[in-house]
Amino acid sequence: MFDTIIIGKGPAGITAGIYLKRANLNPVIIGKDFGALEKAEIIENYYGFLPITGVELAQKGQMQAEKLDIPVYTEEVLSVEVFDSIKIKTNLRTLEAKTLLIATGKSRMQPKIKNLENLKGKGVSFCAVCDGFFFRNKKIAILGNGQYALSEAEHLMNFSKDITLFTNGKNEPENVPEGIKCVKDKIIELKGTEKLNAIVTEKSTYLSDGLFIAEGTATTADFAKKIGIITDEHDNIKTNADYMTNIKGIFAAGDATGGFLQISTAVAKGALAAKGIINFIKNNK
């Protein structure tokens, strides 16, 4: 068992991992990519570096962590379970730890589909674990084409045998569970006023009682909703002064907590979150 699982290998996650390791703890870092840092073409305002690309800076950070023998896995996190310990399932393995640090960056933008905003909570959901039970034996749709969407589909199969995966114009994923239908057409509009009743694509209309949004990879808001973490109206995770969330042993840092979204502040939050984790573990032996 690890002392801490860190989800996110950007500046906040890597920094926290380094501080934890130097405190003689045993962290592991998981991230599918480098997040927003990967998209930064040139960085000119970070202390100690002449102009550098975001990818180069991210690679240097990961190398620094690996030099301390911190495991850094380039994998996609699919689910988080909180019981006596914390269990994380990725596309390749399951890991267990005493604490968790969420450093996944900002949530992705939701798809631009007509009437989607109006039907949130009225058939449109972002969390299969939270809301799947309400769609027992009903027509369920899932929007997405990656491992995260397939993971949500597997959970929803516990409640219905009528499940359709909409890839919204993208390629159909591999290993779609048997019995799940796939529609590759681009979604134009959602029909319904008091509740969702149909999904309109470029080519046809499909009756549906529920639509679960699972595009891309799971991010801050997704993990928070699944395990009961409190967020604000902008999906920023709320923490106390030690960067712990409302759930004991679960911390958050970096852009996931909002504020001034800069590399320098992400690094600072990662260090302070690590300090909070160190104190928490020391006081809960």
C-alpha positions in Angstrom: 0.0 0.0 0.0 1.2 3.5 -0.9 1.1 6.4 1.5 -0.4 8.7 -1.2 -1.8 8.3 -4.7 -1.4 11.5 -6.7 -3.7 11.8 -9.7 -2.1 14.3 -12.1 1.5 14.6 -13.2 1.5 18.4 -13.8 3.4 20.9 -11.6 1.2 20.4 -8.5 1.2 16.6 -8.6 4.9 16.2 -9.3 5.9 18.8 -6.7 3.7 17.2 -4.0 5.3 13.8 -4.9 8.8 15.2 -4.4 8.0 16.7 -1.0 6.3 13.5 0.2 9.2 11.4 -0.9 11.7 13.7 0.8 9.6 13.3 3.9 10.3 9.5 3.7 6.8 8.7 2.5 5.9 6.4 -0.4 3.9 8.3 -3.1 2.8 7.2 -6.6 1.9 9.5 -9.4 -0.6 8.7 -12.1 -1.5 10.9 -15.2 -2.5 10.3 -18.7 -0.6 13.4 -19.9 0.8 16.7 -18.7 -2.5 18.5 -18.8 -2.5 22.3 -19.6 1.3 22.4 -19.4 1.5 20.2 -22.4 -0.3 22.9 -24.5 2.0 25.8 -23.4 4.1 26.6 -26.4 6.6 28.9 -24.7 6.9 29.7 -21.0 8.8 32.9 -20.1 7.6 33.8 -16.6 8.7 30.8 -14.5 11.6 31.4 -12.0 15.0 30.1 -13.0 14.2 29.2 -16.6 14.9 31.0 -19.8 12.1 30.5 -22.4 11.1 26.8 -22.3 8.3 24.8 -23.8 5.6 23.4 -21.6 6.5 19.8 -22.6 10.1 20.3 -21.8 9.3 21.7 -18.4 6.9 18.9 -17.7 9.5 16.3 -18.7 12.1 17.8 -16.5 9.6 17.6 -13.6 8.8 14.0 -14.2 12.5 13.1 -14.5 13.1 14.9 -11.1 10.4 12.7 -9.5 11.7 9.5 -11.1 15.3 10.3 -10.0 13.9 10.0 -6.4 12.4 6.6 -7.3 8.8 7.8 -7.3 6.7 5.6 -9.6 5.2 7.8 -12.3 2.6 5.9 -14.4 1.3 7.3 -17.7 -2.1 5.8 -17.4 -5.8 6.8 -17.4 -7.6 6.8 -14.0 -11.0 5.3 -14.5 -12.4 5.2 -11.0 -11.8 6.1 -7.3 -13.2 4.1 -4.4 -13.1 5.3 -0.8 -13.5 2.8 2.1 -11.1 2.1 4.9 -8.4 2.9 2.3 -8.5 4.5 -1.1 -8.4 2.4 -4.2 -7.7 3.7 -7.7 -8.4 1.8 -10.9 -6.5 2.7 -14.1 -6.7 1.2 -17.5 -3.8 -1.1 -16.5 -3.8 -1.7 -12.7 -5.5 -1.1 -9.3 -3.6 0.8 -6.6 -4.3 1.3 -2.9 -3.2 4.1 -0.5 -3.8 5.8 2.8 -4.4 9.2 1.2 -5.2 10.7 -2.1 -4.2 14.0 -3.8 -6.3 15.2 -6.7 -4.2 17.4 -9.0 -6.0 16.8 -12.3 -6.1 20.4 -13.4 -9.3 22.1 -14.6 -12.3 20.2 -15.9 -12.7 19.9 -19.6 -15.4 21.9 -21.4 -18.7 20.2 -21.9 -19.8 19.3 -25.4 -21.7 22.0 -27.3 -25.1 20.3 -27.9 -28.3 22.2 -28.1 -30.5 22.0 -25.0 -27.8 20.0 -23.0 -27.5 22.8 -20.4 -31.3 22.9 -19.8 -31.5 19.1 -19.3 -28.7 18.8 -16.7 -30.3 16.9 -13.8 -33.3 16.1 -15.9 -31.9 13.1 -17.7 -28.4 14.4 -18.4 -25.8 13.2 -15.9 -22.0 13.4 -15.5 -21.7 10.5 -13.1 -22.8 6.9 -13.6 -22.0 5.9 -10.0 -24.1 8.8 -8.7 -27.2 8.5 -10.9 -27.2 5.1 -12.6 -29.7 3.7 -10.1 -32.3 6.1 -11.2 -32.3 4.7 -14.7 -33.1 1.1 -13.9 -34.5 -0.8 -16.9 -34.6 2.4 -19.0 -33.0 3.5 -22.3 -29.6 4.8 -21.4 -27.2 6.7 -23.6 -23.5 7.5 -23.0 -21.5 10.2 -24.8 -17.8 9.3 -25.3 -15.4 7.1 -27.2 -12.6 6.4 -24.7 -11.8 4.1 -21.8 -13.6 6.4 -19.4 -16.8 6.1 -21.4 -16.4 2.3 -21.5 -15.9 2.2 -17.7 -19.1 4.2 -17.2 -20.9 1.8 -19.6 -19.8 -1.2 -17.6 -21.2 0.3 -14.4 -24.5 1.2 -16.1 -24.9 -2.4 -17.4 -25.9 -3.2 -13.8 -29.1 -1.2 -14.3 -30.2 -1.6 -17.9 -29.7 -3.8 -21.0 -30.7 -1.0 -23.3 -27.5 1.1 -23.6 -26.3 3.0 -26.6 -22.8 4.6 -26.9 -22.7 7.8 -28.9 -19.2 8.7 -30.1 -20.4 12.1 -31.5 -18.6 11.8 -34.8 -15.5 10.1 -33.5 -14.3 6.5 -34.1 -15.9 3.7 -32.2 -13.6 2.5 -29.3 -12.2 -1.0 -29.1 -13.5 -3.6 -26.7 -17.1 -2.2 -26.5 -18.9 -4.6 -24.0 -21.2 -7.1 -25.7 -24.8 -5.8 -25.9 -24.0 -2.1 -26.1 -25.0 -0.5 -29.4 -22.8 2.2 -31.0 -23.9 5.3 -32.9 -21.1 7.3 -34.6 -23.3 10.2 -35.9 -22.7 13.7 -34.5 -25.3 14.8 -31.9 -27.2 17.9 -32.9 -29.8 18.4 -30.2 -31.4 16.9 -27.1 -35.2 16.8 -27.0 -37.2 17.4 -23.8 -38.4 20.1 -21.5 -39.1 18.6 -18.0 -36.9 15.6 -18.8 -34.8 14.1 -21.6 -36.7 12.0 -24.1 -34.7 11.9 -27.3 -31.2 12.4 -28.8 -31.2 13.9 -32.3 -28.2 13.2 -34.5 -27.3 14.2 -38.1 -29.0 11.1 -39.4 -31.7 10.0 -37.0 -33.5 10.5 -33.7 -33.1 8.0 -30.8 -35.4 7.8 -27.8 -33.5 8.0 -24.5 -34.3 8.4 -20.8 -30.8 9.3 -19.7 -27.6 10.6 -21.2 -24.3 10.2 -19.3 -21.5 12.5 -20.5 -18.1 10.7 -20.5 -16.1 12.4 -23.2 -12.3 12.4 -22.9 -10.8 11.3 -19.5 -12.2 11.7 -16.0 -11.3 15.0 -14.5 -11.6 17.1 -11.3 -15.4 17.4 -11.3 -15.9 13.7 -12.3 -13.9 12.4 -9.4 -15.3 14.9 -7.0 -19.0 14.0 -7.8 -18.3 10.3 -7.6 -16.9 10.3 -4.1 -18.8 13.2 -2.5 -16.2 16.0 -2.6 -17.7 19.5 -2.3 -17.0 21.8 -5.2 -18.0 25.4 -5.9 -20.2 26.6 -8.8 -17.2 26.5 -11.1 -16.3 22.9 -10.3 -13.3 24.0 -8.2 -12.6 21.6 -5.3 -13.0 23.2 -1.9 -10.3 22.6 0.6 -9.2 23.7 4.1 -5.9 25.5 5.0 -4.1 22.1 4.8 -5.6 21.4 1.3 -7.8 18.6 2.6 -11.3 18.3 1.1 -14.4 17.6 3.1 -13.5 13.9 2.9 -10.9 12.8 5.5 -7.6 11.8 3.8 -8.4 13.3 0.4 -6.5 16.4 -0.6 -6.5 18.6 -3.7 -4.0 21.1 -5.2 -3.2 23.0 -8.4 -5.7 24.3 -10.9 -8.2 21.8 -9.6 -8.8 24.2 -6.6 -9.2 27.3 -8.8 -7.7 30.7 -8.2 -4.7 32.1 -10.1 -4.0 29.4 -12.7 -0.2 29.7 -13.1 2.6 27.2 -12.9 4.1 29.0 -9.9 0.9 28.8 -7.9 0.4 25.1 -8.9 3.9 24.3 -7.6 3.2 26.2 -4.3 -0.2 24.5 -3.8 1.5 21.1 -4.5 4.1 21.8 -1.8 1.5 23.0 0.7 -0.7 20.0 0.0 2.2 17.7 0.6 2.8 19.4 4.0 -0.9 18.8 4.9 -0.6 15.1 3.9 2.6 14.6 5.9 0.9 16.0 9.0 -2.2 14.0 8.4 -0.3 10.7 8.1 1.8 11.5 11.1 -1.3 12.2 13.2 -3.2 9.1 12.0 -0.8 6.3 12.5 
